[in-house]
Amino acid sequence: MDLQKIDFGATGIKAILQNISFILSTVEFSCPLDRAFAWRPDIDAPLPIVQARTRAKIMEAIRTYEPRAEVTRITFQGNELEGQLKPIVKVRIRDGTP
């Protein structure tokens, strides 16, 4: 989802996916009115530990801030040697969501 242009009138599934994209692009402590909003990336740890912690943090952030969605899978792309790790998150919209 492209956050370059936010659709303030988004509804339904489009709004949910836009919210998830916003959560994933926001680092914890960067939101002035809710310092705990979003998630905090892990740094300076072995890759398997970073991946496990990142999965848990992303799942918790989505569960907390967009409960209409359920994380079904998180994989990672990136370059270990350059310290790049990009999470790819797949979600399922919960039943009963308008």
C-alpha positions, -999 to +999 in steps of 0.1 A: +000+000+000+013+034-009+013+059+019+024+088-003-013+096-007-036+088+022-072+083+014-090+100+044-123+087+031-112+050+029-137+025+043-138-013+047-109-034+036-091-004+020-092+015+054-079-016+073-050-021+049-042+016+049-041+015+087-018-015+088+005+001+063+006+032+086+013+011+117+042-006+099+057+026+087+055+043+121+083+038+146+074+037+183+079+070+201+074+090+169+037+097+173+034+128+197+000+120+211+006+082+216+042+074+221+035+037+223+017+037+189+032+014+162+063-008+168+099-006+177+124-023+153+151-043+169+187-036+161+222-049+169+212-086+175+218-118+156+194-121+126+173-150+139+167-131+171+158-099+153+134-117+130+117-134+160+114-102+180+102-082+149+075-108+142+062-106+178+063-068+178+045-065+145+018-090+155+013-072+188+011-037+171-015-049+145-035-068+172-036-036+193-041-009+168-060-027+140-080-056+156-101-061+125-071-078+109-052-110+119-016-115+109-013-149+090+023-147+079+054-126+083+084-132+060+116-111+055+135-098+026+167-079+028+205-081+028+221-094+060+255-081+052+241-045+048+218-048+078+186-045+058+156-064+069+122-057+053+092-075+068+065-087+044+032-090+063+002-109+052-031-104+070-066-118+070-096-095+075-117-109+104-152-120+098-179-094+106-158-065+093-179-041+072 
